[in-house]
Every structure is written in structure tokens, then in C-alpha cells.
Amino acid sequence: MNKLNLLLGILIGITILSCSSDDNSSEEINDPIIGIWNQVRVVEIFNGQTFTSNSDNCESMNTETFNSNGTYEFTFHDDEFGNCGLSLESISGNWNRTGDFYDSNSIFRDVNTNEEFNSNENVEYEEREIFIQNDTLKIRLVFTNETTIIEYVK
């Protein structure tokens, strides 16, 4: 009977030890991108010249929200006729990390028409990078003759 109890105890112990949390989920929870980021600046590089503009009151309400479950949402505001309001377009999707860079798959949605399209369709930029540098989230978009970097802070 003692051997049976010992064997049963060992099996229970092995079972408990073999049930560990998923390493990926704990890694996602601690990822520095997780949180709400507010737009602070736009840097444009055109013909070798750099133009930097700090976000105005309306633009500073634009947010990138990255969740620990791998989803994100981008909300942006329009300033029409001096009235800043939430845009009628929304962007949401999934994000993942590869090394020092992040990637996302986005769905753009027009609230009025409920029309949607995937980020891989109708893309105007040639290249996109999402990364964090000095506690600043940067989204770098490369176009034919211009590079735009949009900066966010928590």
C-alpha cells in the first residue's frame, strides 16, 4: 500500500510539474509595446531635407493601443473647421514581434459605409517598420520620394 501511495504521489507530482504556463503568453505580457501610445511628432524626409512637426492638440489625441493578446487598435482624430473629433475610419488588427521590430495586419473600416479592406490591399507605402527607440514607438513609412516617421509615447 505504501508503494502504491508513493507511486501515486510521484505521478501527481510529475503531472503538476508538467503543467506550466505558456512561455509565449508571459513574453507577450511583458513586451514593451503593450499599452496606449499617444502621437507626439511627425518627421518627414523629402529630397534629403528633414521636416519635424510636433503634433497639435487634435493629433496628440491619436492613439495606438497594443494589447497583450496580440491585438491592436489605432484611433485617430480629424480637425475639421476647428472642431477636433474622432475620425469616421478605424483601424484594428493583430500584431507580432520579430526581433527588434513589430509587424501588424490591419483592417481599415469606414464607419459610415462599413466598408473594410485589409492592410495588404491598396497600400501606398513601399516599406513599413514599427519599432521602439528610447521609449518612443516609431512607425516608419517609406514612399517613393519621401519617408515619414510617426512618433508616439506612453
Secondary structure, DSSP 8 states (H G I E B T S, - for coil): -HHHHHHHHHHHHHHHHH----HHHHHHHT-TT-EEEEEEEEEEEETTEEEEEE--TTGGG-EEEE-TTSEEEEE-EEEETTEEEE-SEEEEEEEEEETTEEEEEEEEEETTT--EEETTSS---SEEEEEEETTEEEEEEE-SSEEEEEEEE-
